[in-house]
Each structure stands twice: as structure tokens, then as C-alpha cells.
Amino acid sequence: MGEKQVKESKAEYPLGYALAIGLFGGLIWSIVAQLAAYFHFMTIDINAIVKYVNIAKIQSGFPKVAAGMVFQIIVSVILAMIYYFLLRKSKTIWSGVLFGAVIWVILFMIIHPFAASIPSWQKLNANTLSTTICLLVLYGLFIGYSISYGYEQHLLREQRLNAWQKQSE
């Protein structure tokens, strides 16, 4: 019976933690991206996705920024879920860095032909190119390290709980 309890206590790292990391990662890094755009480190409109929503009230000013940030947060939650399912067991920070670089490649090389609001990477100036690469690599690092660290801490708690249960038998 004790062995059955030990097996039952072995639970997966909750997806909810990864979703929360995606939510806050999207919020934090969308604010950083908005600041980078405001201070002209990037020449692209990071809220251009709002053009595809046909609501006149959110096409300019603060409502456009807010709608763009909401979209970025939603995409961030989806990306956090992807990282959770594919790479949560990774023990190195380089998987997060690579995840961010892959996001950049997908955004500017693969999605670009399908979305007119995303310019080709070849047309970006040096400031925009370096800023977008750095932001997405740091975003990937944040998401990747946070989820992997949480997963490792969950496993450590689980091992301690199992050891404690074995001692109490």
C-alpha cells in the first residue's frame, strides 16, 4: 500500500505554472518591446496586427498599444505551452536562447510572406535587426529558464516528498 501512495504522489509539473509564466513573460516583454519601439530602437510597428481587426476605436493611440499587448500576451501563453510540451526537461539555458532565436526566424523568415505587416529581415535596419533579435532571444531565455527551473524544482520537491513518505512507513 505504501508503494501505491508513493506512485500516486508522483504528479506532472502543472501546465498552469507554464501558462502563468507565459502570461507574465508576455506582459513583461511586450512592455519592453513597446518601450524599445517608443524610443525608436525599432522601426517596425509592433502593434501592426491590430490592422487586421476591423474595429475603428483601436486603430491608433493607446487602444492600439493595449490591443497589441493583449495579442502579444496571448501569443506568449501559446509559446510557453509549446516550450512546456517540447523542452521543459532541458537543463541548460541555451535551449531557451535557441527557442527565442527560432521564434525570430519563424516570425521574420517564415511568417513574413503571409503577413504584410511584418517586413522582411533583409529590409530591417541594423538597430531594428539587433533589437528584435535581442528581445526575442531574451524572451526565449526568460520563458525557457523559468519553465525548466520550475520543472526541476517540482522534481526536487517530488523526490523529497517520496523520501519522506518512505521514511514514515
Long-range contacts (C-beta under 8 A, 24 or more apart in sequence): 2-165, 2-166, 2-169, 5-165, 6-162, 6-165, 6-166, 9-158, 9-161, 9-162, 9-165, 10-158, 10-162, 11-158, 13-88, 13-150, 13-151, 13-154, 13-155, 14-154, 15-81, 15-84, 17-147, 17-150, 18-80, 18-81, 18-83, 18-84, 18-88, 18-147, 18-150, 19-77, 19-80, 19-81, 21-80, 21-143, 21-146, 21-147, 21-150, 22-76, 22-77, 22-78, 22-79, 22-80, 22-81, 22-143, 23-73, 23-76, 23-77, 23-80, 25-76, 25-80, 25-139, 25-142, 25-143, 25-146, 26-69, 26-72, 26-73, 26-74, 26-75, 26-76, 26-77, 27-69, 27-73, 27-76, 28-142, 29-72, 29-76, 29-135, 29-138, 29-139, 29-142, 30-68, 30-69, 30-72, 30-73, 30-76, 31-69, 32-135, 33-72, 33-135, 34-65, 34-68, 34-69, 36-131, 36-135, 40-127, 41-127, 41-128, 41-131, 42-127, 42-128, 42-131, 42-132, 43-124, 43-125, 43-127, 43-128, 44-118, 44-119, 44-124, 44-128, 44-132, 45-117, 46-72, 48-117, 48-118, 49-117, 51-117, 52-117, 76-139, 76-143, 79-103, 79-143, 80-143, 80-147, 83-143, 83-144, 83-147, 84-147, 87-144, 87-147, 87-148, 88-147, 88-148, 88-151, 89-148, 89-151, 90-144, 90-148, 91-148, 91-152, 93-141, 93-144, 93-145, 95-144, 95-148, 96-140, 96-141, 96-142, 96-143, 96-144, 96-145, 96-148, 97-137, 97-140, 97-141, 97-144, 98-140, 99-140, 99-143, 99-144, 100-136, 100-137, 100-138, 100-139, 100-140, 100-141, 100-143, 100-144, 101-133, 101-136, 101-137, 101-140, 102-140, 103-136, 103-139, 103-140, 104-132, 104-133, 104-136, 104-137, 107-136, 108-132
